[in-house]
Amino acid sequence: MNQTTNRKTCYKCYRPQASCICDFIKKPINTNTKFVILMHPKEYRKTKNGTGHMTRNSLINSELYVGIDFSNHNRVNELINDTNYESYILYPGENSISLNNENIKSSKNLLLFIIDSTWPCSRKILRVSKNLQKIKRLSFTHKEISNFKIKTQPKNYCLSTIESTKIILQLLNEQKIEDIENESLSEFLNPFEQMVNYQLDFTSEEKKSIRYKENLST
């Protein structure tokens, strides 16, 4: 923990200590797949609702890096060039491989890059990061509705980073690439749900306080 001007911050989940959700990550999942989260700087500053750090803390075999242009990022390039991995990036498109319909067949371990950003910022990261453009793309379809009640999603099918990651884990389980216990998967979104509930309660209390002050002034 580190003392800021007015409050302490947890530098594991990057939320204020009063709303730290680290204790709700009961047992981080260890995966065969290596997950690398590429976070846009704007997401890094969203301490109230960002789920990139939450996803990173929930997966043992994962890394997180902040930036926009990863073309010359030493660690990212090291991972892409590692012959032990089969590299993919989660991004929809005409040439992306649908995890719902196509099995990933490789003798190597899977390395999956996930961009943690809004759609416009994600497009920019891919546009300027020449190394990421060369990676095969993965996507998935789903019928889930995001539980991100504190944030308006641009489309009904849009999910947060941690919600998307859970679906990926389920699909990789089906393909026998992962062997994750159902209990671990069912608890994967616990910190996310706690964060959303905390923020909704906080907003509700703020509204009550505003209405109370308005009534006093009338």
Secondary structure, 3 states (H helix, E strand, C coil): CEECCCCEEECCCCEEHHHCCHHHCCCCECCCCEEEEEECHHHHCCCCCCCHHHHHHHECCEEEEECCCCCCCHHHHHHHCCCCEEEEEECCCCCCEECCCCCCCCCCEEEEEEEECCHHHHHHHHHHCHHHHCCEEEECCCCCCCCCCCCCCCCCCCCCHHHHHHHHHHHHHHCCCCCCCHHHHHCCCHHHHHHHHHHHHHHHHHHHHHHHHHHHHC
